[in-house]
Amino acid sequence: MIAGRENAPAYLTMYLAMMLGVMTTLCLALIEGVRVNTLQLEAACIADTCTDNVLAEYHQELFRRFNLLAVDFSYGSGTASKENLEGRLAWYLDMNLGGAPKGSWGNLGSYRYRDFLGMQLEQANVTTYRLLSDDAGTVFRKKAVEAIRDDLGLAAIQDAVNWMKTVEDYQLDTRDVEAEKAAVDEKIASYQGKEIKKGKETAILKFDNPTVSLDHHKKMGIVWQATRNHPVSQKKIYPRDLFSQRQKAGKVNQGNLPVKLGNAVQEESEWIFFVEYLRNYFGYYDGAKKGSALEYELEYMLAGKDSDYKNLEAVLLKLLAVREAANVAYLYSDQTKYKEADLVALALSALLGVPELQELFTTTILLGWAYAESVYDLSVLLYYRGRVPLMKDDHTWHYALSNILEDMWDGFAGKTEQEGLTYQEYLKVLLLVADHEAVTCRAMDMVEADIRLTTGNKNFRIDACCTDLKALISFTSPRGYRATLNEEKGY
C-alpha cells in the first residue's frame, strides 16, 4: 500500500501549485494596488490637512479687531514673499510625513507609527495666491462685506438707497452753493462806485452786501462753529508708509489670482454693505475706537489728511456743502420764504435806485440764508448730538430771515428734532457717494495703522495678507510611485 501511494498520479499537486501561483500573483497585485491607492489617499489627506494648517495661522489681531481672515505671509518680518508661504507649507508636509515622535509608546511606537509607504515630499509650490489689497482693495472690500452682510437688516439697506436717491435728485453732492454765492457777490460788487442818476443829480453807488455779516462768521472756521469750541482730537499719523501712499509709489505686493467682479448693480449693493462695515469697525467724531491711530477714522477715509483736526475740518466743509445745497433747494421751493427774500431785495434795490440789483440781492440773500441754517445744522449734529433731516420743511426750518439780516443767528432753538439723520448717518451719506477706490485704500491705511499699534505687529502690511492660494504638491516613494495634487484653499 505504501509503495502504491508513492506511485500515485501527481495531477492534484500540479493543480494546487498552479492555483497557488495564480493566487499569489493576484494577492501581490492587490497588495500593490492597495499600496498605490493608499499612497494617493495619504497624499491627498496630507496635502489637504497641511494647506488648512497654513491658513489656520491667520493674523489674530486682524480677525479680532476687524473680523477679517488672512495669513500674514511675511510672518511678522515685514518682508512678504511667496517663498515664505511655500516654506511654511513644506514644513507642515514634512512634519506629517515624519513618522512617530521620539519616545512615544515605547517599543510599540515603532510599529504604531511605522511608515509602510516611505513617502517623501518632492515639491510644494504656491502657484497662485490672492491678497487682501489686490485690485486696489477690491478683495478687502468683498471680505468686509462677507463679514457684515448677515448682521444687517433690510431697513438699513433701504435707508441707504433712499438717501442716495435724494442726494442724486437734488444734486447735494455736486452743487457748489459757495461758488454760486461768490459769483453773485462778484456781480453785486461790480456795481460799487458806479454813477447813477437820481433826478437831476448824480450819485456814486456805495452800499453793503445784504449778507455782509456772513464774512465775520466764516472767519471763525467751520470746526469752531460746528463744535462750539468743544475739544477736538489732535492725533496725527505719518501716512508715508501706509498702503495708499505705497500704492501711489508702486511699492505694494500683488497677488496673481484673478478677482471676480459682479455687475454694476451687485457692486453698488456691495458698496452699501461695505459702508456699513466701515461704520461698525472704525471710529469717528464722538465715536472713537480704543487703540486707534486716529480717533476720526471715517473722516480720514473721506478726506485723507494726516491729522484728526484736518480731517474733521475737511469733512465738515463737505457736509456744509451738502446742507447748503439741501437748504437752498428748500428755500427756492417754499414760496413764502422766497417772496420774503424777494421783498427785502426789492426794497434794497429801490433804496439804491438800481432796480436791476433786485434779482442779485434775492439770490445772495437766499444763498446766505441757506449758509446760516447749514452752520446751525452742523452745530446740532456735532455739539448737541441731535438729528437733522436730509431735506427740511417749514416745521424743521430754524432761522427767520430777520435773524440773518440783523446778524442774530448764533442762537439755538433749545431742542433737537427727533427725526432725521445723526452725524454718523451723514458720514454714511458722504461715504456712499464718495470715490470707492479712495475710501477703500484709506480704510486699509487705518487697518495697517491700528494693527501696528499692537504688540509684535509694528511691521504689519495689509498687502502681505493672503486670503486664497493654489498649491502644486507632489510626493515620491522608494518604489518609484509619485502622487501630484493641486490644492486650492481660501477663507
C-alpha positions as CSV (number, residue, x, y, z in Angstrom):
1,M,0.0,0.0,0.0
2,I,2.8,2.3,0.8
3,A,4.5,1.6,-2.4
4,G,1.3,2.1,-4.3
5,R,0.8,5.6,-2.9
6,E,4.3,6.5,-3.8
7,N,3.5,5.7,-7.4
8,A,0.1,7.6,-7.5
9,P,-0.5,10.3,-10.2
10,A,0.7,13.8,-9.3
11,Y,-2.0,15.8,-11.2
12,L,-3.6,17.2,-7.9
13,T,-0.2,18.5,-6.7
14,M,0.3,20.3,-10.1
15,Y,-3.2,21.8,-10.0
16,L,-2.6,23.2,-6.5
17,A,0.8,24.5,-7.5
18,M,-0.7,26.4,-10.5
19,M,-3.5,27.8,-8.4
20,L,-1.1,28.9,-5.8
21,G,0.9,30.7,-8.4
22,V,-2.2,32.5,-9.7
23,M,-3.4,33.4,-6.3
24,T,0.0,34.6,-5.2
25,T,0.2,36.9,-8.3
26,L,-3.4,38.1,-7.6
27,C,-2.6,38.8,-4.0
28,L,0.6,40.6,-4.9
29,A,-1.3,42.7,-7.5
30,L,-3.9,43.5,-4.9
31,I,-1.3,44.4,-2.3
32,E,0.4,46.7,-4.8
33,G,-2.9,48.3,-5.8
34,V,-3.6,48.9,-2.1
35,R,-0.2,50.4,-1.8
36,V,-0.7,52.8,-4.7
37,N,-4.2,53.8,-3.7
38,T,-3.1,54.2,-0.1
39,L,-0.3,56.4,-1.2
40,Q,-2.7,58.5,-3.3
41,L,-5.2,58.7,-0.3
42,E,-2.5,59.6,2.2
43,A,-1.0,62.2,-0.2
44,A,-4.5,63.8,-0.6
45,C,-5.1,63.8,3.1
46,I,-1.7,65.2,4.0
47,A,-1.9,67.9,1.3
48,D,-5.4,68.9,2.4
49,T,-4.6,69.0,6.1
50,C,-1.3,70.9,5.6
51,T,-2.9,73.5,3.4
52,D,-5.5,74.0,6.1
53,N,-2.8,74.3,8.6
54,V,-1.2,77.2,6.7
55,L,-4.5,79.0,6.5
56,A,-5.1,78.3,10.2
57,E,-2.3,80.6,11.0
58,Y,-4.5,83.7,10.3
59,H,-3.5,87.0,11.7
60,Q,-5.2,87.1,15.1
61,E,-5.3,90.9,15.6
62,L,-6.8,91.3,12.1
63,F,-9.5,88.9,13.0
64,R,-10.1,90.2,16.5
65,R,-10.4,93.8,15.6
66,F,-11.7,93.8,12.0
67,N,-13.3,90.3,11.6
68,L,-11.1,89.5,8.6
69,L,-9.3,86.2,8.0
70,A,-5.9,86.4,6.2
71,V,-2.4,84.9,6.7
72,D,0.4,87.4,7.1
73,F,2.9,85.7,4.9
74,S,5.7,88.0,6.0
75,Y,5.2,86.3,9.4
76,G,6.0,89.5,11.3
77,S,9.1,90.3,9.3
78,G,7.6,93.0,7.1
79,T,9.0,91.2,4.0
80,A,6.4,89.2,2.3
81,S,7.3,86.6,-0.3
82,K,5.7,83.5,-1.9
83,E,8.7,81.6,-0.6
84,N,7.5,82.2,2.9
85,L,4.2,80.5,2.2
86,E,6.0,77.6,0.4
87,G,8.4,77.2,3.3
88,R,5.6,77.0,5.8
89,L,3.6,74.6,3.7
90,A,6.6,72.4,3.2
91,W,7.3,72.4,6.9
92,Y,3.8,71.1,7.7
93,L,4.1,68.5,4.9
94,D,7.4,67.2,6.3
95,M,6.0,67.0,9.8
96,N,3.1,64.9,8.6
97,L,5.4,62.6,6.7
98,G,7.9,62.3,9.6
99,G,6.5,59.2,11.4
100,A,6.4,58.6,15.1
101,P,7.5,61.2,17.7
102,K,10.6,60.1,19.5
103,G,9.9,58.2,22.7
104,S,6.2,57.6,22.1
105,W,4.6,54.4,23.2
106,G,7.9,52.7,24.0
107,N,8.9,49.8,21.6
108,L,5.3,49.7,20.3
109,G,5.8,53.1,18.8
110,S,8.0,51.9,16.0
111,Y,5.1,49.7,14.8
112,R,2.2,52.0,15.6
113,Y,3.7,54.9,13.6
114,R,5.7,52.9,11.1
115,D,5.5,54.4,7.6
116,F,4.9,51.5,5.2
117,L,4.9,53.8,2.2
118,G,8.1,55.7,2.7
119,M,6.7,58.8,1.1
120,Q,8.8,61.9,0.7
121,L,8.0,65.4,-0.3
122,E,9.2,66.3,-3.8
123,Q,7.8,69.8,-4.2
124,A,5.4,72.3,-2.6
125,N,4.9,75.2,-4.9
126,V,2.4,78.0,-4.3
127,T,1.4,78.7,-7.9
128,T,-1.2,81.5,-7.4
129,Y,-2.4,83.5,-4.4
130,R,-4.7,86.4,-3.6
131,L,-4.0,89.3,-1.2
132,L,-6.4,91.5,0.7
133,S,-5.1,94.5,-1.1
134,D,-5.5,93.2,-4.6
135,D,-7.2,95.2,-7.3
136,A,-7.0,98.4,-5.3
137,G,-8.6,96.8,-2.3
138,T,-11.5,95.0,-4.1
139,V,-10.7,91.8,-2.2
140,F,-10.6,93.7,1.1
141,R,-14.0,95.2,0.3
142,K,-15.5,91.9,-0.6
143,K,-14.2,90.2,2.6
144,A,-15.6,93.1,4.7
145,V,-19.0,92.7,3.0
146,E,-18.9,89.0,3.9
147,A,-18.1,89.9,7.5
148,I,-21.1,92.3,7.8
149,R,-23.8,91.1,5.4
150,D,-25.6,88.7,7.8
151,D,-25.7,91.3,10.6
152,L,-27.7,93.9,8.6
153,G,-31.4,94.2,8.2
154,L,-33.2,95.3,5.0
155,A,-34.2,98.5,6.7
156,A,-30.7,99.8,6.8
157,I,-30.2,99.0,3.1
158,Q,-33.4,100.7,2.2
159,D,-32.5,103.8,4.1
160,A,-29.2,104.0,2.2
161,V,-30.9,103.6,-1.1
162,N,-33.4,106.4,-0.3
163,W,-30.6,108.7,0.9
164,M,-28.6,108.1,-2.3
165,K,-31.7,108.8,-4.4
166,T,-32.3,112.1,-2.5
167,V,-28.7,113.1,-2.9
168,E,-28.8,112.4,-6.7
169,D,-32.2,114.1,-7.2
170,Y,-31.2,117.3,-5.5
171,Q,-27.5,117.2,-6.6
172,L,-26.5,117.5,-3.0
173,D,-23.0,116.1,-3.6
174,T,-22.2,118.1,-6.7
175,R,-23.9,121.5,-6.3
176,D,-21.4,124.2,-5.0
177,V,-23.5,126.8,-3.3
178,E,-20.5,128.7,-2.1
179,A,-19.2,129.1,-5.7
180,E,-22.7,130.3,-6.7
181,K,-22.8,132.9,-4.0
182,A,-19.2,134.0,-4.8
183,A,-20.3,134.6,-8.4
184,V,-23.4,136.5,-7.4
185,D,-21.5,138.6,-4.9
186,E,-18.9,139.5,-7.5
187,K,-21.6,140.8,-9.8
188,I,-23.1,142.8,-6.9
189,A,-19.6,144.2,-6.1
190,S,-19.2,145.4,-9.7
191,Y,-21.9,148.0,-9.0
192,Q,-19.8,149.6,-6.3
193,G,-18.6,153.0,-7.3
194,K,-20.9,153.3,-10.3
195,E,-22.5,156.6,-11.1
196,I,-26.3,156.7,-11.1
197,K,-28.7,159.5,-11.7
198,K,-31.3,160.4,-9.1
199,G,-33.4,163.0,-10.7
200,K,-31.1,165.8,-11.9
201,E,-28.3,164.8,-9.6
202,T,-25.6,162.2,-10.0
203,A,-24.6,159.8,-7.1
204,I,-21.8,157.3,-6.6
205,L,-23.1,153.9,-5.5
206,K,-21.7,152.8,-2.2
207,F,-23.5,150.0,-0.2
208,D,-23.0,146.8,1.8
209,N,-23.9,143.4,0.5
210,P,-27.1,142.3,2.4
211,T,-25.2,139.2,3.7
212,V,-22.1,141.0,4.8
213,S,-22.5,139.6,8.3
214,L,-21.6,136.1,6.9
215,D,-18.0,137.1,6.4
216,H,-17.4,137.5,10.1
217,H,-18.8,134.1,10.9
218,K,-16.8,132.4,8.1
219,K,-13.6,133.7,9.6
220,M,-14.3,131.8,12.8
221,G,-13.7,128.5,10.9
222,I,-16.2,125.7,10.4
223,V,-14.8,123.5,13.2
224,W,-15.3,126.2,15.8
225,Q,-18.8,127.0,14.6
226,A,-19.9,123.3,14.5
227,T,-18.4,122.2,17.8
228,R,-18.8,125.4,19.7
229,N,-15.1,125.3,20.6
230,H,-15.5,121.8,22.1
231,P,-12.2,119.9,22.4
232,V,-11.1,118.3,19.1
233,S,-8.6,115.4,18.9
234,Q,-5.1,116.4,17.9
235,K,-3.8,113.0,16.9
236,K,-1.7,112.7,13.8
237,I,-0.3,109.9,11.6
238,Y,2.5,109.7,9.2
239,P,0.9,108.2,6.1
240,R,4.1,107.8,4.1
241,D,4.4,104.1,4.8
242,L,0.7,103.3,4.7
243,F,-0.9,101.4,2.0
244,S,-2.4,104.3,-0.1
245,Q,1.0,106.1,-0.3
246,R,2.9,102.8,-1.1
247,Q,0.3,102.1,-3.8
248,K,0.9,105.6,-5.4
249,A,4.6,104.8,-5.3
250,G,4.1,101.4,-6.9
251,K,5.5,99.6,-3.9
252,V,2.8,97.2,-2.9
253,N,2.7,93.4,-3.2
254,Q,0.4,91.9,-5.8
255,G,-1.3,88.5,-5.9
256,N,-1.8,86.6,-9.2
257,L,-5.2,85.1,-8.6
258,P,-7.9,86.9,-10.5
259,V,-10.6,88.8,-8.6
260,K,-14.2,88.1,-9.7
261,L,-16.3,91.2,-10.1
262,G,-20.1,91.4,-10.2
263,N,-22.3,93.6,-12.4
264,A,-22.9,97.3,-11.7
265,V,-26.0,96.6,-9.5
266,Q,-24.1,94.0,-7.4
267,E,-21.1,96.3,-7.0
268,E,-23.4,99.2,-5.8
269,S,-25.2,96.8,-3.4
270,E,-21.8,95.6,-2.0
271,W,-20.7,99.2,-1.6
272,I,-23.7,99.8,0.7
273,F,-22.7,96.8,2.8
274,F,-19.1,98.0,2.8
275,V,-20.0,101.4,4.1
276,E,-22.0,99.7,6.9
277,Y,-18.8,97.7,7.7
278,L,-16.8,100.9,8.0
279,R,-19.4,102.4,10.3
280,N,-19.2,99.4,12.6
281,Y,-15.5,98.8,12.8
282,F,-14.0,102.3,12.6
283,G,-14.2,105.4,14.8
284,Y,-15.5,108.9,14.1
285,Y,-16.1,112.2,15.9
286,D,-17.7,111.4,19.2
287,G,-17.4,107.7,18.5
288,A,-13.7,106.9,18.6
289,K,-12.5,103.3,18.9
290,K,-9.9,102.3,21.6
291,G,-6.4,101.7,20.4
292,S,-6.8,103.6,17.1
293,A,-4.1,105.6,15.4
294,L,-6.6,108.3,14.7
295,E,-9.9,109.0,16.5
296,Y,-11.7,110.2,13.4
297,E,-11.1,107.3,11.1
298,L,-14.2,107.7,8.9
299,E,-13.3,111.3,8.4
300,Y,-9.8,110.2,7.3
301,M,-11.4,107.9,4.7
302,L,-13.3,110.9,3.3
303,A,-10.5,113.5,3.5
304,G,-7.2,111.6,3.6
305,K,-5.4,114.2,5.8
306,D,-2.7,113.4,8.3
307,S,-4.4,114.7,11.5
308,D,-7.8,114.4,13.1
309,Y,-8.3,118.1,13.1
310,K,-7.7,118.5,9.4
311,N,-9.9,115.5,8.5
312,L,-12.7,116.8,10.7
313,E,-12.4,120.3,9.1
314,A,-12.4,118.8,5.5
315,V,-15.5,116.6,6.3
316,L,-17.4,119.5,7.9
317,L,-16.8,121.5,4.7
318,K,-18.2,118.7,2.6
319,L,-21.1,118.3,5.0
320,L,-21.7,122.1,4.9
321,A,-21.9,121.9,1.1
322,V,-24.5,119.1,1.3
323,R,-26.6,121.0,3.8
324,E,-26.3,124.3,1.8
325,A,-27.5,122.5,-1.3
326,A,-30.4,120.9,0.5
327,N,-31.4,124.2,2.3
328,V,-31.2,126.2,-0.9
329,A,-33.4,123.7,-2.7
330,Y,-35.9,124.1,0.1
331,L,-35.8,127.9,0.1
332,Y,-36.5,128.0,-3.6
333,S,-39.4,125.6,-3.2
334,D,-41.0,127.5,-0.4
335,Q,-42.9,130.4,-2.0
336,T,-43.4,132.2,1.3
337,K,-39.7,132.3,2.2
338,Y,-38.7,133.1,-1.4
339,K,-41.2,136.0,-1.6
340,E,-39.9,137.3,1.8
341,A,-36.3,137.4,0.4
342,D,-37.5,139.0,-2.8
343,L,-39.4,141.8,-1.0
344,V,-36.2,142.6,1.0
345,A,-34.2,142.6,-2.2
346,L,-36.8,144.9,-3.9
347,A,-36.7,147.4,-1.0
348,L,-32.9,147.5,-1.0
349,S,-32.6,147.9,-4.8
350,A,-35.3,150.6,-4.8
351,L,-33.5,152.4,-2.0
352,L,-30.3,152.4,-4.0
353,G,-32.2,153.4,-7.2
354,V,-30.8,150.3,-9.1
355,P,-33.8,148.0,-9.9
356,E,-31.5,145.5,-11.7
357,L,-29.9,144.7,-8.4
358,Q,-33.1,143.1,-7.1
359,E,-32.6,139.7,-8.6
360,L,-29.0,139.6,-7.5
361,F,-29.9,140.6,-4.0
362,T,-32.7,138.0,-3.9
363,T,-30.2,135.3,-4.9
364,T,-27.5,136.3,-2.4
365,I,-30.0,136.6,0.4
366,L,-31.3,133.1,-0.2
367,L,-27.8,131.6,-0.5
368,G,-26.7,133.4,2.7
369,W,-29.8,132.3,4.5
370,A,-29.0,128.7,3.5
371,Y,-25.5,129.1,4.8
372,A,-26.6,130.3,8.2
373,E,-29.1,127.5,8.5
374,S,-26.4,125.0,7.4
375,V,-24.0,126.1,10.1
376,Y,-26.8,125.7,12.6
377,D,-27.4,122.2,11.3
378,L,-23.8,121.2,11.8
379,S,-23.9,122.6,15.4
380,V,-27.0,120.4,16.1
381,L,-25.2,117.4,14.7
382,L,-21.8,117.8,16.5
383,Y,-22.3,119.9,19.6
384,Y,-25.8,119.0,20.5
385,R,-25.6,115.4,19.1
386,G,-29.0,115.8,17.5
387,R,-30.7,115.0,14.2
388,V,-31.2,117.0,11.1
389,P,-33.5,115.9,8.2
390,L,-31.8,115.4,4.9
391,M,-34.5,117.7,3.3
392,K,-36.2,120.2,5.5
393,D,-39.7,121.6,5.6
394,D,-41.3,124.6,7.3
395,H,-41.6,122.7,10.6
396,T,-37.9,121.8,10.7
397,W,-36.5,125.1,9.5
398,H,-34.9,127.2,12.2
399,Y,-33.8,130.7,11.3
400,A,-36.0,133.6,10.3
401,L,-34.7,136.0,7.6
402,S,-34.6,138.8,10.1
403,N,-32.1,136.9,12.1
404,I,-29.8,136.7,9.1
405,L,-30.0,140.3,8.1
406,E,-29.5,141.5,11.7
407,D,-26.7,139.1,12.4
408,M,-28.6,137.3,15.1
409,W,-28.1,133.7,14.1
410,D,-25.9,132.3,16.8
411,G,-28.8,131.2,19.0
412,F,-30.1,127.6,19.3
413,A,-33.7,126.7,19.4
414,G,-33.4,124.7,22.6
415,K,-34.4,121.3,21.2
416,T,-33.3,118.9,18.5
417,E,-35.5,117.1,16.0
418,Q,-36.5,113.5,16.8
419,E,-36.5,112.7,13.1
420,G,-33.7,113.0,10.6
421,L,-30.1,111.8,10.4
422,T,-27.4,111.8,13.0
423,Y,-23.8,112.9,12.3
424,Q,-22.7,109.3,11.9
425,E,-25.5,108.8,9.3
426,Y,-24.4,111.9,7.5
427,L,-21.0,110.4,7.3
428,K,-22.6,107.3,5.8
429,V,-24.2,109.5,3.2
430,L,-20.9,111.1,2.3
431,L,-19.2,107.7,2.1
432,L,-22.0,106.3,-0.1
433,V,-21.3,108.9,-2.7
434,A,-17.5,109.1,-2.3
435,D,-14.9,107.7,-4.6
436,H,-14.9,103.9,-4.0
437,E,-11.2,103.3,-4.5
438,A,-10.0,106.3,-2.4
439,V,-12.2,105.3,0.5
440,T,-11.2,101.6,0.3
441,C,-7.5,102.4,0.2
442,R,-7.7,104.8,3.2
443,A,-9.7,102.2,5.1
444,M,-6.8,99.8,4.6
445,D,-4.5,102.6,5.8
446,M,-6.4,102.6,9.1
447,V,-6.3,98.8,9.4
448,E,-2.5,99.0,9.0
449,A,-2.0,101.9,11.4
450,D,-4.2,100.4,14.1
451,I,-2.7,96.9,14.0
452,R,0.8,98.4,14.0
453,L,0.0,99.7,17.5
454,T,-0.5,96.2,18.9
455,T,2.3,94.1,20.3
456,G,4.5,92.4,17.8
457,N,2.9,93.9,14.7
458,K,5.0,97.0,14.0
459,N,5.8,95.7,10.5
460,F,2.3,94.7,9.6
461,R,1.3,95.4,6.0
462,I,-2.1,94.7,4.5
463,D,-0.6,93.8,1.1
464,A,1.1,90.9,2.9
465,C,-2.2,89.3,3.9
466,C,-3.1,86.2,1.9
467,T,-6.7,85.1,1.7
468,D,-6.6,82.4,-1.0
469,L,-4.0,80.2,-2.5
470,K,-3.4,77.4,-5.0
471,A,-0.5,75.0,-4.4
472,L,1.1,72.2,-6.5
473,I,2.2,69.4,-4.2
474,S,4.0,66.2,-5.2
475,F,5.2,63.2,-3.3
476,T,7.5,60.3,-4.2
477,S,8.1,56.8,-2.7
478,P,11.1,54.4,-2.8
479,R,9.2,52.1,-5.1
480,G,9.1,54.8,-7.8
481,Y,5.5,55.9,-7.3
482,R,4.6,59.6,-7.5
483,A,1.5,61.5,-6.4
484,T,0.8,65.1,-7.6
485,L,-2.1,67.2,-6.3
486,N,-3.4,70.7,-6.9
487,E,-4.8,72.2,-3.7
488,E,-7.0,75.3,-3.8
489,K,-8.0,76.8,-0.4
490,G,-9.2,80.2,0.9
491,Y,-11.3,81.8,3.5
